[in-house]
């Protein structure tokens, strides 16, 4: 993908370096256009080193080559202006193009995403707010600003901008206005207030799926026992026990449930406070009872349900998965053999099983596997 990044004069420019790194890591082609004010904060050489491409500036524009604002505008699949100052936002909204960065904006037919960065008063000024409401902007964050003020105006984090940009280019009409709930992590069942029973689920596959559905254009809710550093446009609900997972699911008016969380099969009887060794003795004996089966309790719900099954028994794993598919009235189940990828791995291999066919997604990063799962679910 061809990523064009416009950089204006703001201290938030340091975040743009990390944003570029995310696209380069993904294998995208990145070019940069800078305003004269941006060059007061950082030199073009920095971005040329990161992108291996010539930076377009007022001094470098060359009409004898493709190093000009028209060719840059035609080249881009998406134009990201980050940081976008209040000055740039207001000019862009009114069609003023008194520098190369804004001339590219008027010339490109690619989607343009603005990432505002400004002092709180400048950000909240009625003219800036009007521009933000009418341009395609990713909301700024609140916090301590470089000027020393506290409030809204911090440029969104690179990961947020990165995911939003991918969504702008890759969103599909099929997923528009569809709510997808993804669960992740392992449930936590308390023994007392300082001890619990859980499992080794990292939540990485669930996080990858939440990102993939978001990028494809869905309205995504991620319910997890883990902390996930993802876009704030993905609603996150923090839970612990199986009952909390279930209650959180039932509160959402969803179209799809992707049950990637690993729910503990048996739970202890919870006792408040902290059990003392002096009271317990040399052995702690826990009596466990069968935990709630979330998918089974939802089997009569009309939304699409996709389960995950982690197995170590390669010989019988497929039959176990088919049995679960039927017994829990699932639309599909993702079989993951832990003999190939243990909990916490960054890669996965999945057999996507329905009552009609199987799809084998061979060893790949969890991010790439997630997109394959999303496409398979779309075709259910």
C-alpha positions in Angstrom: 0.0 0.0 0.0 1.2 3.5 -0.8 1.1 5.7 2.4 1.6 9.4 2.0 2.1 11.3 5.3 1.8 15.0 5.6 3.7 16.6 8.5 3.0 20.1 10.0 4.7 22.2 12.6 4.0 20.6 16.0 6.0 19.0 18.8 3.8 15.9 18.2 6.0 15.3 15.1 8.1 12.8 17.1 5.1 10.4 17.1 5.1 10.5 13.3 8.4 8.6 13.3 6.7 5.7 15.2 3.7 5.9 12.8 6.0 5.5 9.8 7.8 2.6 11.5 4.5 0.7 11.9 3.7 1.0 8.1 7.3 0.1 7.1 7.1 -3.0 9.4 3.9 -4.0 7.6 5.7 -3.7 4.2 4.0 -0.6 3.0 5.6 2.1 0.8 5.8 5.5 2.7 6.5 9.0 1.4 6.4 12.2 3.4 5.6 15.8 2.6 6.6 18.5 5.0 5.6 22.2 5.6 8.3 24.7 6.3 7.1 24.9 10.0 7.6 21.1 10.3 11.2 21.4 9.3 11.8 23.6 12.3 11.1 20.6 14.5 12.8 17.8 12.5 14.8 17.7 9.3 13.7 15.9 6.1 16.7 13.6 6.5 15.1 11.8 9.5 12.1 10.8 7.4 14.2 10.0 4.4 16.2 7.6 6.6 13.0 5.9 7.8 11.2 5.7 4.5 14.2 5.4 2.0 12.2 7.9 -0.1 12.9 11.6 -0.9 10.8 14.0 1.3 8.7 16.5 -0.6 9.3 20.1 0.6 9.0 23.6 -0.9 12.7 23.4 -1.8 12.8 19.9 -3.1 9.8 20.0 -5.4 10.9 19.1 -8.9 8.7 19.2 -12.0 11.3 17.4 -14.1 10.6 14.3 -12.0 7.8 12.7 -10.0 8.9 14.7 -6.9 6.0 17.2 -7.1 2.7 17.6 -5.3 0.5 16.3 -8.2 2.5 13.1 -8.6 2.6 12.5 -4.9 -1.2 13.1 -4.7 -1.8 10.5 -7.5 0.6 8.0 -6.0 -1.1 7.8 -2.6 -3.6 5.1 -1.5 -4.2 7.2 1.6 -3.0 10.6 2.8 -2.4 11.0 6.5 -1.8 14.4 7.9 -0.2 13.8 11.3 0.3 16.0 13.2 -2.4 18.4 11.8 -2.2 21.8 13.5 -5.2 24.0 14.1 -3.9 26.2 11.3 -3.8 23.3 8.8 -7.2 22.0 9.8 -8.9 25.4 9.3 -7.2 26.0 6.0 -8.0 22.5 4.7 -11.7 22.9 5.6 -11.9 26.1 3.7 -9.9 24.9 0.7 -6.9 27.1 1.2 -3.7 25.6 -0.3 -0.9 28.0 0.5 1.7 25.3 1.0 2.7 21.9 -0.6 1.0 19.8 2.0 -2.4 21.5 1.4 -1.9 21.4 -2.3 -1.5 17.7 -2.1 -4.7 17.5 -0.1 -6.7 19.3 -2.8 -5.1 17.3 -5.6 -5.5 13.8 -4.2 -8.5 11.5 -4.7 -7.3 9.1 -2.0 -9.0 9.2 1.4 -7.4 11.7 3.8 -7.1 11.3 7.5 -6.3 14.2 9.9 -4.7 13.6 13.3 -5.1 16.9 15.1 -2.5 18.3 17.6 -3.1 21.6 19.2 -3.3 23.6 22.4 -6.6 22.9 24.2 -8.0 26.4 23.5 -7.0 26.3 19.9 -8.5 22.8 19.5 -11.8 23.7 21.2 -12.1 27.1 19.3 -15.4 27.1 17.4 -13.7 27.5 14.0 -11.4 24.5 14.7 -14.2 22.4 16.0 -16.2 23.2 12.8 -13.2 22.0 10.7 -12.8 18.8 12.8 -16.5 18.0 12.5 -16.3 18.3 8.7 -13.0 16.8 8.0 -12.1 13.1 8.4 -10.3 13.4 11.8 -9.2 11.0 14.5 -10.0 12.5 17.9 -7.1 13.9 19.9 -6.3 12.6 23.4 -6.4 14.5 26.6 -3.5 15.0 29.0 -0.5 17.2 29.8 0.4 19.2 26.6 3.8 20.3 25.6 2.8 23.9 26.4 2.2 22.9 30.0 -1.6 23.1 29.8 -3.8 20.1 30.8 -6.6 19.2 28.4 -7.5 17.8 25.0 -5.2 18.3 22.1 -2.6 15.6 22.2 -2.2 13.8 18.9 -3.7 10.3 18.9 -1.1 7.5 19.5 0.6 6.0 16.5 -1.1 2.7 16.9 -4.6 4.4 16.8 -3.8 6.3 13.7 -2.3 3.2 12.1 -5.4 1.1 12.7 -7.7 3.9 11.6 -5.8 4.4 8.4 -6.0 0.7 7.6 -9.7 0.8 8.2 -10.1 3.8 5.8 -8.6 1.8 3.0 -9.8 -1.7 3.8 -13.3 -1.3 5.2 -16.0 -3.3 3.4 -19.7 -2.5 3.0 -20.6 -6.0 4.4 -19.3 -5.1 7.9 -20.8 -1.6 8.0 -23.1 -1.2 11.0 -22.5 -4.8 12.1 -21.5 -5.3 15.8 -18.9 -7.9 16.4 -18.1 -9.0 20.0 -14.7 -10.6 20.5 -13.6 -12.3 23.7 -10.0 -12.7 24.7 -7.7 -13.8 27.5 -8.4 -16.4 30.1 -11.1 -16.3 32.7 -10.1 -15.7 36.3 -11.9 -17.7 39.1 -11.1 -16.4 42.6 -10.1 -18.7 45.4 -9.9 -15.8 47.8 -9.1 -12.1 47.4 -5.4 -12.8 46.6 -5.5 -16.2 44.8 -7.2 -17.5 41.7 -7.4 -20.2 39.1 -6.8 -19.3 35.5 -4.9 -20.5 32.4 -2.0 -19.4 30.2 -4.1 -17.7 27.5 -2.3 -14.5 26.4 -5.3 -12.8 24.6 -3.2 -12.2 21.5 -5.4 -14.0 19.1 -8.5 -12.2 20.4 -6.8 -8.9 20.1 -5.7 -9.7 16.6 -9.3 -10.6 15.7 -10.6 -7.4 17.2 -8.2 -5.3 15.1 -9.0 -7.3 11.9 -12.8 -6.8 12.3 -12.2 -3.1 13.1 -10.0 -2.6 10.0 -12.7 -4.3 7.9 -15.2 -1.8 9.1 -17.2 -3.5 11.8 -18.3 -2.0 15.1 -16.1 -4.0 17.5 -16.3 -4.7 21.2 -13.4 -6.5 22.9 -14.3 -8.3 26.2 -11.1 -9.5 27.9 -9.4 -10.3 31.2 -6.2 -8.7 29.7 -5.2 -5.1 29.0 -5.0 -4.4 25.3 -3.2 -1.3 23.8 -5.5 -0.8 20.8 -7.6 2.0 19.3 -10.0 3.7 21.6 -12.5 3.3 18.7 -12.7 -0.4 19.7 -14.8 -0.6 22.8 -13.0 -2.5 25.6 -14.7 -4.2 28.5 -12.5 -5.6 31.3 -13.8 -8.8 33.0 -12.5 -11.6 35.1 -14.8 -14.5 35.7 -16.8 -16.6 33.3 -20.0 -15.0 34.7 -18.6 -11.6 34.0 -17.8 -12.6 30.4 -21.3 -13.9 29.9 -23.0 -10.8 31.4 -20.9 -8.5 29.3 -21.9 -10.4 26.1 -25.6 -10.4 27.0 -25.5 -6.6 27.4 -24.4 -6.1 23.8 -26.9 -6.0 20.8 -24.5 -8.0 18.6 -24.5 -9.7 15.2 -21.4 -11.9 15.7 -19.8 -13.4 18.8 -16.2 -14.6 18.4 -15.4 -16.6 21.5 -11.6 -16.6 21.5 -11.3 -16.4 25.3 -10.2 -19.5 27.2 -12.8 -20.1 29.9 -11.7 -22.1 33.0 -13.6 -25.4 33.0 -13.8 -25.7 36.8 -13.9 -23.1 39.5 -13.3 -23.1 43.3 -15.7 -21.8 46.0 -14.7 -18.2 46.6 -14.0 -17.1 50.1 -13.6 -13.4 51.0 -10.5 -12.1 52.5 -7.2 -14.1 52.5 -7.0 -17.7 53.6 -4.2 -18.1 56.2 -1.7 -20.9 56.1 -2.2 -21.4 59.8 -5.9 -22.1 59.2 -5.3 -24.3 56.1 -2.5 -26.5 57.3 0.1 -28.3 55.2 -2.2 -29.1 52.4 -4.7 -26.9 50.6 -7.6 -29.0 49.2 -9.8 -27.2 46.8 -13.2 -28.5 45.8 -13.9 -27.5 42.2 -17.3 -27.3 40.5 -18.0 -27.2 36.8 -18.0 -23.7 35.5 -20.6 -22.1 33.3 -20.4 -23.0 29.6 -20.8 -19.7 27.9 -21.4 -20.8 24.3 -23.7 -23.6 25.4 -25.8 -21.1 27.4 -26.1 -19.0 24.3 -26.9 -21.8 21.8 -30.4 -20.5 21.2 -29.4 -16.9 20.4 -29.8 -15.9 16.8 -26.5 -14.1 16.3 -23.6 -15.9 14.6 -21.4 -17.8 17.1 -17.8 -18.8 16.4 -16.0 -20.8 19.0 -12.3 -21.6 19.5 -11.0 -24.9 20.7 -7.4 -25.5 21.8 -6.3 -29.1 21.9 -3.1 -31.1 22.4 -4.5 -34.5 21.3 -3.7 -34.3 17.6 -5.4 -37.7 16.9 -8.8 -36.8 18.3 -8.7 -33.0 18.2 -10.8 -32.7 14.9 -13.5 -35.0 16.2 -13.7 -33.1 19.5 -14.1 -29.8 17.6 -16.9 -31.2 15.3 -18.7 -32.5 18.4 -18.5 -29.1 20.0 -19.7 -27.4 16.8 -22.9 -29.5 16.9 -23.5 -29.6 20.7 -23.2 -25.8 21.1 -25.0 -24.9 17.9 -22.1 -23.0 16.6 -21.8 -21.5 13.1 -18.1 -22.3 13.0 -15.2 -23.4 15.3 -11.5 -22.6 15.0 -9.4 -25.6 16.0 -6.0 -24.7 17.4 -3.4 -27.4 18.1 -1.3 -26.4 21.0 1.4 -28.9 20.0 2.3 -26.5 17.2 1.7 -23.1 18.9 1.5 -22.8 22.7 -0.2 -20.1 24.6 1.5 -16.7 24.2 2.9 -17.5 20.7 2.8 -14.7 18.1 1.9 -17.3 15.4 -1.0 -19.6 14.9 -2.3 -22.4 12.7 -6.1 -22.9 12.6 -8.6 -25.3 11.0 -11.8 -23.3 10.4 -14.6 -25.9 10.7 -18.3 -25.6 9.7 -20.9 -28.2 9.2 -20.3 -28.0 5.5 -16.6 -27.5 4.9 -13.2 -27.0 6.5 -10.6 -24.3 5.8 -7.0 -24.9 6.8 -5.1 -21.7 7.6 -1.4 -22.7 7.7 1.2 -21.3 10.1 1.3 -17.5 10.0 1.3 -14.5 12.3 -1.8 -14.1 14.4 -2.6 -10.8 12.6 -2.6 -12.6 9.2 -4.6 -15.5 10.5 -7.2 -13.1 12.0 -7.9 -11.6 8.6 -8.4 -15.0 7.1 -10.8 -15.9 9.9 -12.7 -12.6 9.3 -13.1 -13.4 5.6 -14.2 -17.0 6.4 -16.8 -15.7 8.8 -18.1 -13.2 6.2 -18.8 -16.1 3.9 -20.8 -18.2 6.5 
